[in-house]
Amino acid sequence: MGGMVGALRWLVRPGAAVRALAGAAMLAFATAASGAVGAADAADRGVFAGPEAPAPIAIGSLVDGEQILGHALYLRDPDGRLTAAEALAAGDWSAANRASRNQGITGAAIWMAFRLANDTDATRSVVVTHDIAFLSAFDVMVYGRAGGPVVTRFDGAVPFAERPLAYAAPAVEISVPPGETRDVLVRFRNAFPIPMHVGLKLWTMPGFEHQRVAYVALFTFLAACLLMTALFWLLYGVIMRQGRMIAYAVYMVGLAYLCANFFGIAYQLLYPGVPWLQVLGFHWAMFLLIGAAAEFARRHLQLVDRHSVDGTILRVISGVSAAWLAFAVFVRMPAIEAPATFVLLCAVPVYICWLSWRAWRRDGIGYAMWMFLGWLSISASTVLGILGSGLNEPQISWTQMDFIRLTFVMTVAESLLLSLSLAQWLRGQEALREEAERDATRDALTGLLNRRGFGRRVDELKESGGWPGRLWLAAVDIDSFKAVNDTYTHAAGDAVLVRLSEELDRVCGPNDLAARFGGEEFLVLFSADTRPAAHTTIEAARQRFADVPTVFREAFIAHTFSAGLIRLSDHPGLDDVGLLSRADEALYAAKRGGRNRIHHGTAGDPAVPRDRTILTADPAPDGGR
């Protein structure tokens, strides 16, 4: 009876309790009327036979997804060679608690022992899971009333649809009849060292089904976000022929593949019939994304032009990553690849984060701010994961895989921030393009439209149906402008041209056009309902230009202009060349009439043929008309 009492006690003390457990490893476990395991069978069960055996986990009060810490023992098998009988008979089992949850980076096999008790009146099934999807071995041994054990092995290479439980990570179902107990021994390891933990979880079947859907949905969503971002920038980069976008897209593709493969989603959804790709692993994707990240940072932060040494370092990182990628694909030695990826993943994000900060704060590259924030999120989550796994503080309830999940969640946030950085860079390029466009359509001296810009605006008016409408065209020419240049220098002449442009711009409405058409000749295209209204508009500019001289240095330069004015609707059969000729004829009539005046052209005026058009005319030389 004392043996049964001992079997119901919690085994959470790794000190004296474990030593007592080791000494009693092969003792018989007394039977009872409830149907407990017989003494003869218990002798073969080691840790389950002693007075300090794990206290049963009551299925009726099981909390879904709860780690079995405090309810189990664990044993490290450094060489991974122990059989179940040898493991049960070993004397160095320890209590599995929060302090021992994370086991560090190891290739050792881990054994865990716990007991399930069905305290309900019906057969119940529970599912034991581990959250490392790519474990090389995950064996569950269940000891029942007589003999055993029943062994179930999870094989990660088996296609998703063929697994007993449709789950991406290791999962095994355990059925317990009503009123009975089952002793469970679990062995798991990986073929090469990885961050390992003993945080096994138990689920009821309804809870497991919910978890299964949530697991697939979460990591499919994360991978899809990364992949869609990658495809968008890849297409844009190919079309725009932008290397930085292509490098960024490759980086995102690597992250998407790594996320999907790391958590087992890719194998079950993308290539269930291609086991060799599953065997290939994920280190090659790590090297791919590291190299692409370095190349993206080198291009995006303009390091070739600004900091050539850092640019060379990033280029070397890209080359080294490419070499490691080839090694991972053709040689495939994960035990060597894992440390290399660990070093690169720790160092490269922090380095790029610093480069981004310098580009933002010191070099004045505005879009580098988003680059800095993106890489800061990845660097912080990576460092946090290393510290969280290494310190193994009992107060921290996360395992290494929880920190890795955080890192992948942060990669989605990073993708948004890096996309913002690219978008801001594109916006800057668009601003430069618009500025260049303005420079190409604006007169450099006066800021008015030049001949090209005026022609484009005329085309827009025609396409919008605003031509000819209520439009009037005025050809304006400074009187005796050559004398101004000869008397006061060309710099003074420029000042007079600027002054006239200001007067013309002042009389133009928001939809009117003023252009310097060449030399001292200007065009004004504006709206007016009547002939007097049109005359008043140009007359106001003429009057102010004549009344107020231009002050240049210490000289007061008097000046006037003449203008020819026509209404477009009065000449329905004329094209651009004809309209400009009519305005020019009216201008020449004003000159012949004594200058400093406005002459209205009519439909009956003879056209003056001139070799120029609104769109393509060459600037007339400065003259003295």
C-alpha positions as CSV (number, residue, x, y, z in Angstrom):
1,M,0.0,0.0,0.0
2,G,2.9,2.3,0.8
3,G,4.1,1.8,-2.8
4,M,0.7,3.1,-4.1
5,V,0.9,6.1,-1.9
6,G,4.3,6.9,-3.2
7,A,3.1,6.6,-6.8
8,L,0.5,9.4,-6.2
9,R,3.1,11.9,-4.9
10,W,4.3,14.8,-7.1
11,L,7.9,14.4,-8.2
12,V,9.2,17.9,-8.6
13,R,12.2,17.9,-6.4
14,P,15.4,17.2,-8.4
15,G,17.5,16.6,-5.2
16,A,16.9,14.0,-2.6
17,A,13.8,12.7,-4.4
18,V,15.8,11.9,-7.5
19,R,18.5,10.2,-5.5
20,A,15.9,8.1,-3.8
21,L,14.4,7.4,-7.3
22,A,17.7,6.2,-8.6
23,G,18.1,3.8,-5.7
24,A,14.6,2.4,-6.1
25,A,14.7,2.2,-9.9
26,M,14.1,-1.6,-10.0
27,L,11.8,-2.0,-7.0
28,A,8.3,-3.6,-7.5
29,F,5.3,-1.4,-7.6
30,A,2.5,-2.9,-5.4
31,T,-0.7,-3.7,-7.0
32,A,-4.1,-2.5,-5.9
33,A,-7.8,-3.2,-6.6
34,S,-8.0,-0.2,-8.9
35,G,-6.1,-2.2,-11.6
36,A,-2.6,-0.7,-11.1
37,V,0.3,-2.4,-12.8
38,G,1.4,-5.7,-11.4
39,A,4.6,-6.1,-9.4
40,A,6.2,-8.3,-12.0
41,D,5.6,-5.8,-14.8
42,A,6.7,-2.9,-12.6
43,A,10.1,-4.4,-12.2
44,D,10.8,-3.7,-15.8
45,R,9.7,-0.1,-15.6
46,G,12.4,1.6,-13.6
47,V,11.4,5.1,-12.8
48,F,7.7,4.2,-12.7
49,A,8.3,1.5,-10.1
50,G,9.8,3.5,-7.2
51,P,8.1,5.3,-4.4
52,E,9.0,8.7,-6.0
53,A,7.4,7.9,-9.3
54,P,5.8,10.8,-11.2
55,A,2.4,11.7,-9.9
56,P,-0.3,11.0,-12.4
57,I,-1.7,13.7,-14.6
58,A,-5.5,13.6,-14.3
59,I,-7.0,13.6,-17.7
60,G,-10.4,14.9,-16.5
61,S,-8.8,18.2,-15.3
62,L,-6.2,18.4,-18.1
63,V,-5.6,22.0,-19.3
64,D,-5.0,22.0,-23.1
65,G,-1.5,23.0,-24.2
66,E,0.0,23.0,-20.7
67,Q,3.6,21.9,-20.4
68,I,4.1,18.9,-18.2
69,L,6.8,20.5,-16.2
70,G,6.4,19.5,-12.6
71,H,4.7,16.3,-13.7
72,A,7.6,14.4,-15.3
73,L,11.2,13.3,-15.1
74,Y,13.7,13.8,-17.8
75,L,17.0,12.1,-18.7
76,R,19.7,13.3,-21.1
77,D,21.3,10.7,-23.3
78,P,24.4,12.4,-24.7
79,D,25.1,9.7,-27.2
80,G,21.5,8.9,-28.0
81,R,22.3,5.1,-27.7
82,L,20.2,4.1,-24.7
83,T,17.3,1.6,-25.1
84,A,14.1,2.1,-23.3
85,A,15.0,-0.5,-20.7
86,E,18.4,1.1,-20.2
87,A,16.9,4.5,-19.8
88,L,14.4,3.4,-17.3
89,A,17.1,1.7,-15.3
90,A,19.4,4.8,-15.3
91,G,20.0,6.5,-12.0
92,D,20.4,10.1,-13.2
93,W,16.8,11.1,-13.9
94,S,15.9,14.7,-12.9
95,A,12.7,16.5,-12.2
96,A,11.4,18.4,-15.3
97,N,10.6,21.9,-14.1
98,R,10.9,25.4,-15.3
99,A,14.5,25.6,-14.2
100,S,15.4,22.7,-16.5
101,R,13.0,23.5,-19.4
102,N,15.6,24.7,-21.9
103,Q,18.4,22.3,-22.6
104,G,20.6,24.5,-24.7
105,I,21.9,23.7,-28.2
106,T,22.4,20.0,-28.1
107,G,22.3,16.8,-30.2
108,A,21.7,14.6,-27.2
109,A,18.6,12.5,-26.9
110,I,16.1,13.5,-24.2
111,W,13.9,11.0,-22.4
112,M,10.8,12.1,-20.5
113,A,8.6,10.0,-18.2
114,F,5.2,10.8,-16.9
115,R,2.0,9.1,-15.9
116,L,-1.6,9.6,-17.2
117,A,-4.6,8.8,-15.1
118,N,-8.1,8.7,-16.6
119,D,-10.4,9.8,-13.8
120,T,-13.5,9.8,-16.0
121,D,-16.0,7.1,-16.8
122,A,-15.2,6.9,-20.5
123,T,-12.1,6.1,-22.6
124,R,-10.2,9.3,-23.2
125,S,-7.5,10.2,-25.7
126,V,-4.8,12.8,-25.1
127,V,-2.2,14.0,-27.6
128,V,1.4,14.6,-26.6
129,T,3.2,17.1,-28.8
130,H,6.6,18.8,-29.2
131,D,6.8,22.1,-31.1
132,I,10.1,21.4,-32.9
133,A,8.7,20.3,-36.3
134,F,11.9,18.9,-37.7
135,L,13.0,16.5,-34.9
136,S,14.9,13.5,-36.3
137,A,13.3,11.2,-33.7
138,F,10.1,11.4,-31.6
139,D,9.2,8.0,-30.0
140,V,6.3,7.5,-27.5
141,M,6.2,4.3,-25.5
142,V,3.0,3.6,-23.5
143,Y,3.1,1.0,-20.7
144,G,-0.3,-0.6,-19.9
145,R,-1.6,-3.1,-17.4
146,A,0.3,-6.1,-18.8
147,G,3.6,-6.0,-20.6
148,G,4.3,-3.5,-23.2
149,P,5.2,-1.0,-24.2
150,V,3.1,0.2,-27.2
151,V,5.6,2.2,-29.3
152,T,4.5,5.0,-31.7
153,R,7.1,6.8,-33.7
154,F,6.6,10.1,-35.4
155,D,8.4,10.3,-38.7
156,G,8.7,13.9,-40.0
157,A,9.4,12.5,-43.5
158,V,6.0,11.0,-43.8
159,P,3.7,13.2,-45.9
160,F,1.1,15.2,-44.0
161,A,-1.9,13.4,-45.3
162,E,-0.4,10.0,-44.3
163,R,0.3,10.8,-40.7
164,P,-2.0,9.3,-38.0
165,L,-2.6,12.9,-36.8
166,A,-2.7,15.7,-39.4
167,Y,-0.2,17.9,-37.6
168,A,3.0,19.6,-38.8
169,A,4.9,19.0,-35.6
170,P,5.5,15.8,-33.7
171,A,2.2,14.5,-32.2
172,V,1.1,11.1,-30.9
173,E,-2.3,10.1,-29.6
174,I,-2.5,8.1,-26.3
175,S,-5.7,6.4,-25.3
176,V,-6.5,5.6,-21.6
177,P,-9.5,3.4,-20.5
178,P,-11.7,4.7,-17.7
179,G,-10.2,4.4,-14.2
180,E,-6.8,3.3,-15.5
181,T,-3.3,4.8,-15.6
182,R,-0.7,4.7,-18.3
183,D,3.0,5.2,-17.9
184,V,4.4,7.2,-20.8
185,L,8.1,7.3,-21.9
186,V,9.0,9.8,-24.6
187,R,12.3,10.0,-26.5
188,F,13.2,12.8,-28.8
189,R,16.3,14.2,-30.4
190,N,17.7,15.8,-33.5
191,A,20.5,14.5,-35.7
192,F,22.5,17.7,-35.3
193,P,22.7,20.2,-32.3
194,I,19.7,22.6,-32.1
195,P,18.1,24.5,-29.2
196,M,16.3,21.8,-27.4
197,H,13.7,21.9,-24.6
198,V,11.7,19.5,-22.5
199,G,8.4,21.5,-22.7
200,L,6.2,18.6,-23.9
201,K,2.5,19.6,-24.1
202,L,-0.6,17.6,-23.6
203,W,-4.0,18.2,-25.3
204,T,-7.4,16.7,-25.2
205,M,-8.6,15.7,-28.6
206,P,-11.0,18.8,-29.0
207,G,-8.2,21.0,-27.8
208,F,-5.7,19.4,-30.2
209,E,-8.0,19.9,-33.2
210,H,-8.3,23.6,-32.4
211,Q,-4.6,23.8,-31.9
212,R,-3.9,22.0,-35.2
213,V,-6.0,24.5,-37.2
214,A,-4.5,27.5,-35.3
215,Y,-1.0,26.2,-35.9
216,V,-1.4,25.7,-39.6
217,A,-3.3,29.0,-40.0
218,L,-0.7,31.1,-38.1
219,F,2.4,29.9,-39.9
220,T,0.7,29.7,-43.3
221,F,-0.3,33.3,-42.7
222,L,3.2,34.4,-41.8
223,A,4.8,32.6,-44.7
224,A,2.1,33.9,-47.1
225,C,2.7,37.5,-45.9
226,L,6.4,37.2,-46.5
227,L,5.9,35.4,-49.9
228,M,3.4,37.9,-51.2
229,T,5.7,40.8,-50.2
230,A,8.6,39.0,-52.0
231,L,6.6,38.5,-55.2
232,F,5.4,42.1,-55.3
233,W,8.9,43.6,-55.0
234,L,10.4,40.9,-57.3
235,L,8.0,41.8,-60.1
236,Y,8.4,45.5,-59.5
237,G,12.2,45.1,-59.4
238,V,12.3,43.1,-62.6
239,I,10.1,45.6,-64.4
240,M,12.0,48.6,-63.0
241,R,15.4,46.9,-63.3
242,Q,16.2,47.7,-59.7
243,G,18.8,45.4,-58.1
244,R,17.9,46.5,-54.6
245,M,14.3,45.4,-55.0
246,I,15.3,42.0,-56.4
247,A,17.7,41.5,-53.6
248,Y,15.0,42.4,-51.1
249,A,12.6,40.0,-52.8
250,V,15.1,37.2,-52.6
251,Y,15.6,37.9,-48.9
252,M,11.8,37.7,-48.4
253,V,11.6,34.5,-50.4
254,G,14.2,33.0,-48.1
255,L,12.3,34.1,-45.0
256,A,9.0,32.7,-46.4
257,Y,10.6,29.3,-47.2
258,L,12.4,29.2,-43.9
259,C,9.2,30.0,-42.0
260,A,7.1,27.4,-43.9
261,N,9.8,24.7,-43.7
262,F,10.9,25.4,-40.1
263,F,7.4,24.9,-38.8
264,G,6.5,22.0,-41.1
265,I,4.0,23.9,-43.2
266,A,5.8,23.7,-46.5
267,Y,6.1,19.9,-46.5
268,Q,2.4,19.4,-45.8
269,L,1.1,22.1,-48.1
270,L,3.6,22.9,-50.8
271,Y,5.5,19.7,-51.7
272,P,4.1,16.7,-49.8
273,G,5.3,14.4,-52.6
274,V,8.9,15.7,-52.7
275,P,10.6,14.2,-49.6
276,W,14.1,15.0,-50.9
277,L,13.3,18.7,-50.5
278,Q,12.3,18.0,-46.9
279,V,15.5,16.2,-46.3
280,L,17.4,19.1,-47.8
281,G,16.5,21.1,-44.6
282,F,16.5,24.8,-44.2
283,H,20.1,25.9,-43.6
284,W,20.5,26.7,-47.3
285,A,17.5,29.1,-47.1
286,M,19.2,30.8,-44.1
287,F,22.4,31.3,-46.2
288,L,20.3,32.6,-49.1
289,L,18.5,35.2,-47.0
290,I,21.6,36.3,-45.2
291,G,23.4,36.9,-48.5
292,A,20.4,38.7,-50.0
293,A,20.0,40.8,-46.9
294,A,23.6,42.0,-47.2
295,E,23.3,42.8,-50.9
296,F,20.0,44.6,-50.3
297,A,21.6,46.7,-47.5
298,R,24.7,47.5,-49.7
299,R,22.5,48.8,-52.5
300,H,19.7,50.4,-50.6
301,L,22.0,52.3,-48.2
302,Q,24.2,53.5,-51.1
303,L,27.3,52.2,-49.4
304,V,29.3,51.9,-52.6
305,D,29.3,55.7,-53.0
306,R,29.2,56.7,-49.3
307,H,31.1,54.0,-47.3
308,S,33.1,51.8,-49.6
309,V,34.6,49.8,-46.8
310,D,31.2,48.7,-45.5
311,G,30.1,48.1,-49.0
312,T,33.0,45.7,-49.5
313,I,32.3,44.0,-46.2
314,L,28.7,43.3,-47.2
315,R,29.8,42.1,-50.6
316,V,32.1,39.6,-48.8
317,I,29.2,38.5,-46.6
318,S,27.1,37.9,-49.7
319,G,29.9,35.8,-51.2
320,V,30.5,33.8,-48.1
321,S,26.8,33.1,-47.8
322,A,26.7,32.0,-51.4
323,A,29.5,29.6,-50.7
324,W,27.8,28.2,-47.6
325,L,24.6,27.9,-49.6
326,A,26.3,25.7,-52.2
327,F,27.8,23.6,-49.3
328,A,24.4,23.2,-47.7
329,V,22.8,22.0,-51.0
330,F,25.5,19.7,-52.3
331,V,27.4,18.5,-49.2
332,R,24.7,18.6,-46.6
333,M,26.4,18.5,-43.2
334,P,23.9,20.2,-40.8
335,A,26.2,19.8,-37.9
336,I,28.6,22.2,-39.6
337,E,26.0,24.4,-41.2
338,A,24.1,25.1,-38.0
339,P,27.0,26.9,-36.2
340,A,27.7,28.9,-39.3
341,T,24.1,30.1,-39.6
342,F,24.0,30.8,-35.9
343,V,27.0,33.1,-36.2
344,L,25.8,34.9,-39.3
345,L,22.2,35.3,-38.0
346,C,23.5,36.9,-34.8
347,A,26.0,39.2,-36.5
348,V,24.6,40.3,-39.8
349,P,21.2,41.8,-38.6
350,V,23.0,43.8,-35.9
351,Y,25.6,45.1,-38.4
352,I,22.9,46.1,-40.9
353,C,20.9,47.7,-38.1
354,W,24.0,49.9,-37.3
355,L,24.6,50.7,-40.9
356,S,21.0,51.8,-41.3
357,W,21.1,54.0,-38.2
358,R,24.3,55.7,-39.6
359,A,22.7,56.2,-43.0
360,W,19.6,57.8,-41.3
361,R,21.2,59.9,-38.7
362,R,24.6,60.8,-40.2
363,D,24.1,60.6,-44.0
364,G,20.7,62.1,-44.0
365,I,19.0,59.3,-45.9
366,G,15.4,59.6,-44.8
367,Y,14.2,56.2,-45.9
368,A,17.0,54.5,-43.9
369,M,14.9,55.2,-40.8
370,W,12.4,52.4,-41.8
371,M,15.4,50.2,-42.6
372,F,16.8,50.8,-39.1
373,L,13.5,50.1,-37.4
374,G,13.0,46.9,-39.4
375,W,16.5,45.5,-38.6
376,L,16.2,46.7,-35.0
377,S,13.1,44.5,-34.6
378,I,14.9,41.5,-36.0
379,S,18.1,42.1,-34.0
380,A,16.2,42.7,-30.8
381,S,14.1,39.5,-31.2
382,T,17.2,37.5,-32.1
383,V,19.2,38.8,-29.1
384,L,16.2,38.3,-26.9
385,G,15.9,34.7,-28.1
386,I,19.6,34.0,-27.4
387,L,19.4,35.5,-23.9
388,G,16.1,33.8,-23.1
389,S,17.4,30.4,-24.2
390,G,20.8,30.9,-22.6
391,L,19.8,32.4,-19.2
392,N,17.0,29.8,-18.7
393,E,15.4,31.8,-16.0
394,P,12.6,30.0,-14.2
395,Q,10.5,33.2,-14.3
396,I,10.5,33.0,-18.1
397,S,7.8,30.7,-19.3
398,W,9.0,30.6,-22.9
399,T,11.0,27.9,-24.5
400,Q,13.6,28.5,-27.3
401,M,10.9,27.8,-29.9
402,D,8.7,30.5,-28.4
403,F,11.5,33.0,-29.0
404,I,12.0,31.7,-32.5
405,R,8.3,32.1,-33.1
406,L,8.6,35.7,-31.9
407,T,11.5,36.2,-34.4
408,F,9.4,35.0,-37.3
409,V,6.4,37.2,-36.2
410,M,8.9,40.1,-36.2
411,T,10.0,39.2,-39.7
412,V,6.5,40.1,-40.9
413,A,6.7,43.5,-39.1
414,E,10.2,43.9,-40.6
415,S,8.9,43.2,-44.1
416,L,6.4,46.0,-43.7
417,L,9.0,48.4,-42.4
418,L,11.5,47.5,-45.2
419,S,8.7,47.9,-47.7
420,L,8.0,51.4,-46.3
421,S,11.7,52.1,-46.7
422,L,11.5,51.0,-50.4
423,A,8.3,52.9,-50.9
424,Q,9.8,56.1,-49.4
425,W,12.8,55.7,-51.7
426,L,10.5,55.3,-54.7
427,R,8.6,58.4,-53.6
428,G,12.0,60.2,-53.5
429,Q,12.8,58.9,-57.0
430,E,9.3,60.1,-58.2
431,A,10.0,63.5,-56.6
432,L,13.3,63.7,-58.5
433,R,11.5,62.6,-61.7
434,E,8.9,65.3,-61.2
435,E,11.6,67.8,-60.5
436,A,13.4,66.8,-63.7
437,E,10.1,67.0,-65.5
438,R,9.5,70.5,-64.2
439,D,13.0,71.5,-65.2
440,A,12.3,70.1,-68.7
441,T,9.0,72.1,-69.0
442,R,9.9,75.3,-67.2
443,D,12.1,78.2,-68.2
444,A,15.2,78.2,-65.9
445,L,15.3,82.0,-65.7
446,T,11.7,83.0,-65.2
447,G,10.1,79.9,-63.9
448,L,7.3,80.1,-66.5
449,L,6.5,77.3,-68.8
450,N,8.9,76.9,-71.7
451,R,7.9,75.9,-75.2
452,R,7.7,72.2,-74.4
453,G,5.7,72.7,-71.2
454,F,3.3,75.1,-73.0
455,G,2.7,72.6,-75.7
456,R,1.9,69.8,-73.3
457,R,-0.6,72.0,-71.4
458,V,-2.2,72.9,-74.7
459,D,-2.5,69.2,-75.5
460,E,-4.1,68.6,-72.1
461,L,-6.7,71.4,-72.8
462,K,-7.6,69.8,-76.1
463,E,-8.0,66.3,-74.6
464,S,-10.2,67.7,-71.8
465,G,-12.5,69.6,-74.2
466,G,-11.4,73.0,-73.1
467,W,-10.2,74.1,-76.5
468,P,-11.0,76.7,-77.8
469,G,-13.8,77.6,-75.4
470,R,-13.3,81.0,-74.0
471,L,-9.6,81.1,-74.6
472,W,-7.6,84.1,-75.7
473,L,-4.0,84.0,-76.9
474,A,-1.6,86.9,-76.4
475,A,1.8,87.2,-77.9
476,V,3.9,89.6,-75.8
477,D,7.3,91.1,-76.8
478,I,9.5,93.5,-74.9
479,D,10.1,96.7,-76.9
480,S,13.7,97.5,-77.8
481,F,15.0,94.7,-75.7
482,K,18.4,94.6,-77.5
483,A,19.0,98.2,-76.3
484,V,18.5,97.1,-72.7
485,N,21.1,94.3,-73.1
486,D,23.6,96.7,-74.9
487,T,23.2,99.5,-72.3
488,Y,22.8,97.6,-69.0
489,T,24.4,94.2,-69.8
490,H,22.7,90.9,-70.3
491,A,22.4,90.4,-66.5
492,A,20.2,93.5,-66.5
493,G,18.2,92.1,-69.4
494,D,17.6,89.0,-67.4
495,A,16.3,91.0,-64.5
496,V,13.8,92.7,-67.0
497,L,12.7,89.3,-68.3
498,V,12.1,88.1,-64.7
499,R,10.1,91.3,-64.0
500,L,7.9,90.8,-67.1
501,S,7.3,87.2,-66.1
502,E,6.1,88.3,-62.7
503,E,3.6,90.7,-64.2
504,L,2.2,88.1,-66.6
505,D,2.0,85.5,-64.0
506,R,0.1,88.0,-61.8
507,V,-2.7,88.5,-64.3
508,C,-3.1,84.7,-65.0
509,G,-5.8,82.8,-63.2
510,P,-5.3,79.3,-61.8
511,N,-6.1,77.7,-65.1
512,D,-4.3,80.2,-67.4
513,L,-0.9,79.6,-69.0
514,A,2.1,82.0,-69.2
515,A,5.2,80.9,-71.1
516,R,8.5,82.3,-72.1
517,F,8.5,81.3,-75.8
518,G,12.0,82.5,-76.7
519,G,14.3,85.4,-76.0
520,E,12.1,88.4,-75.0
521,E,8.8,86.9,-76.4
522,F,6.1,85.5,-74.1
523,L,2.8,83.8,-74.7
524,V,-0.3,84.1,-72.4
525,L,-3.3,81.7,-72.9
526,F,-6.2,82.8,-70.7
527,S,-9.9,82.8,-70.4
528,A,-12.2,85.8,-70.8
529,D,-15.9,86.2,-71.7
530,T,-15.6,89.3,-73.7
531,R,-13.1,91.3,-75.8
532,P,-13.0,94.2,-73.2
533,A,-12.3,91.7,-70.4
534,A,-9.5,90.1,-72.4
535,H,-8.0,93.5,-73.2
536,T,-8.2,94.6,-69.5
537,T,-6.3,91.5,-68.4
538,I,-3.3,92.2,-70.7
539,E,-3.6,95.9,-70.3
540,A,-3.1,95.6,-66.5
541,A,0.2,93.8,-67.0
542,R,1.3,96.3,-69.7
543,Q,0.5,99.3,-67.5
544,R,2.4,98.1,-64.5
545,F,5.3,97.0,-66.6
546,A,5.5,100.5,-68.2
547,D,4.9,102.5,-65.0
548,V,7.4,100.8,-62.7
549,P,11.0,100.5,-63.9
550,T,13.2,97.6,-63.0
551,V,15.9,98.4,-60.5
552,F,19.2,96.7,-61.3
553,R,22.1,97.5,-59.1
554,E,22.0,101.3,-59.1
555,A,20.2,101.7,-62.5
556,F,16.5,102.3,-63.1
557,I,15.6,100.5,-66.3
558,A,12.5,101.8,-68.1
559,H,10.7,99.3,-70.3
560,T,7.5,98.6,-72.2
561,F,6.0,95.7,-74.1
562,S,3.7,95.3,-77.1
563,A,1.1,92.5,-77.4
564,G,-1.0,90.9,-80.0
565,L,-4.3,89.4,-78.8
566,I,-6.6,87.0,-80.6
567,R,-9.6,84.9,-79.6
568,L,-9.2,81.3,-80.5
569,S,-12.8,80.8,-81.4
570,D,-12.5,83.5,-84.1
571,H,-10.2,81.2,-86.0
572,P,-11.9,77.8,-86.1
573,G,-10.0,76.4,-89.0
574,L,-6.5,77.1,-87.9
575,D,-4.1,74.7,-86.2
576,D,-1.4,75.7,-83.7
577,V,0.9,77.2,-86.3
578,G,-1.9,79.2,-87.8
579,L,-3.1,80.5,-84.4
580,L,0.4,81.5,-83.4
581,S,0.8,83.3,-86.8
582,R,-2.4,85.3,-86.1
583,A,-1.1,86.3,-82.7
584,D,2.3,87.2,-84.2
585,E,0.6,89.4,-86.9
586,A,-1.3,91.2,-84.2
587,L,1.9,91.7,-82.3
588,Y,3.7,93.1,-85.3
589,A,0.7,95.4,-85.9
590,A,1.2,96.7,-82.3
591,K,4.9,97.3,-83.0
592,R,4.1,99.1,-86.2
593,G,1.6,101.2,-84.4
594,G,4.2,102.7,-82.1
595,R,4.9,99.9,-79.5
596,N,3.8,99.9,-75.9
597,R,0.3,98.9,-76.9
598,I,-2.1,96.0,-77.5
599,H,-3.5,95.1,-80.9
600,H,-6.5,92.9,-81.4
601,G,-6.2,90.5,-84.3
602,T,-9.4,89.5,-86.3
603,A,-10.3,86.6,-88.5
604,G,-9.7,88.8,-91.5
605,D,-6.1,89.6,-90.7
606,P,-3.6,88.1,-93.1
607,A,-1.5,85.4,-91.6
608,V,2.3,85.9,-91.3
609,P,4.0,82.7,-92.2
610,R,6.7,81.8,-89.7
611,D,8.7,78.6,-89.3
612,R,7.7,77.7,-85.8
613,T,4.9,75.9,-83.8
614,I,3.7,76.0,-80.3
615,L,5.3,72.6,-79.6
616,T,8.6,72.6,-81.5
617,A,9.6,76.2,-82.3
618,D,13.2,77.1,-81.7
619,P,13.7,80.1,-79.4
620,A,14.1,83.3,-81.4
621,P,17.3,85.2,-80.7
622,D,17.2,88.2,-78.5
623,G,16.3,91.1,-80.7
624,G,15.1,94.6,-80.7
625,R,11.6,94.4,-82.1
